[in-house]
Each structure stands twice: as structure tokens, then as C-alpha cells.
Amino acid sequence: EEETSPEPEEETSPEPEEETSPEPEEVTSPEPEEAVCTWDVAPKVTGELPLSGGTILSDARIGAQEGYDRFVLEFISPGSVPESYRIDYVFNNTGGGNVSISDGLHLETQVQGNAALQVVLAGSHEDVANNVVVYKGPNVFSSSQLGNVNEVRFGGSHGGLILWGIGVEEANGFRVLELSDPPRIVIDICVSDLSDKLADCLSADATWEYPEWVSSSFLSTYCESNFSS
């Protein structure tokens, strides 16, 4: 019989598997956290009545810091900072524009904002004994770099008192620092404040030592009148 070789089988290569890259995971950046304001909105009051003293204002300046705006008053003083001051919020209840501030006696001015820190300090901007004006301005400050403060305005000095107003968009927590070499009062105001302002205001006497002449009802009346809503 005629031998026949079997037909060679056709070799086929397996189809290459299609490689698929995994879908990239969607990366989401966390929402930026609001800066936490650890300062309260309560008045900062020190010294005895009447608020008066011999410090002389020599310089004033503003600055933007991370999370807060800063206002600095520098003094020429035989001791340290002014012996007494009162720094508290006043409000424009007419719905915007300017806020009136005063020392309650002779000085008064207006500052741009929805609210304003009314700054009354013991001292003067002139050396009365030598009839020399020490602080010659500027009398108005503003900067686009500030996050909450609209305007700072000098209200003058009279009878041992100095008046400044700090107009703000929002009445947020603030702190007052007393610094030396040279003597300075530093006021820092939060740009954002999501805290319970009324509760923080009412508890302020735990962190701020009020002078004896401030009545026991002073803080509660102030806080509830201005921050109850």
C-alpha cells in the first residue's frame, strides 16, 4: 500500500489578549478648612477710671497675617503701654456704610464698615508739655490685602484720651497684646469666625481680667445686646 504522510496540522498562534489599563482613580483635594478663630468678641477693658494717662502715640500701622488682620499702635512712654484702654465693637444699625465711634466725651468720627472696633486709649498724640505734635499721621489706613478690615481711622486725642476706629466687614473675635521695647498695643482681628460668638462673649471673663469698676452685669448686657441673633 502506498504510504501517505498525514497532512501537517496548521499551527495557529493564540490571539493576543487585549491589555487594558485600569481606570485612574479620581483624586479629590480636601476642602480648605476655615481658619479657627480662638479669640472672643467681648470688650477688652483695663485700667481704672478715668481713662487717662501720659503715653504719647508715635506710630500706627496695619498688616495682613495668616487668618487675621493686625493694627499696631506704638508709643513713647515713661513706663510701658497706656495705663488704661477700652476696645469694643459698635455697630451700624442702619444697614451698612459708616459706623460712628466716640470716646464718649469729646472725640467722634466715622469709619467704613458693617461694624467697628472702637479703640479708646489713655494718652495723646502730642507732647503737651513741649507743645510738639509727635504723631502726624497717616490718619486713615486701608489695604486690599486685609481680609476683614475695611478701614482704620484716627479720631484724634483730647484730655488724655486717644480715639481710633477699625471698620470691619464682620464683628469677629479679636485679641489685644501689650508689647514692650518699644511700647505697643497690638490688635489682631480674625478674618473668619464660625464660633458661637454669644457663648464666647459671655465666657470672656474667664480669660480677660476686667477692672473692679466694671459692673457684674456689664458683660452679659453687652454680649446679649450685640450677639444674641
KAZIVEN-V221089 format. One record per run of one state. SS is the DSSP state (helix for helix, strand for strand, loop for the rest). FROM is the first residue (numbers start at 1). LEN is the number of residues. Records with the same first field share a line. If there is no record, write none. Layout:
# KAZIVEN-V221089
SS=FROM-LEN, FROM-LEN
This chain:
# KAZIVEN-V221089
loop=1-43, 47-9, 66-2, 77-8, 92-6, 103-5, 113-2, 123-1, 125-1, 128-4, 134-6, 142-7, 159-2, 169-5, 180-4, 191-6, 203-1, 207-11, 228-2
strand=44-3, 56-10, 68-9, 85-7, 98-5, 108-5, 115-8, 124-1, 126-2, 132-2, 140-2, 149-10, 161-8, 174-6, 184-7
helix=197-6, 204-3, 218-10
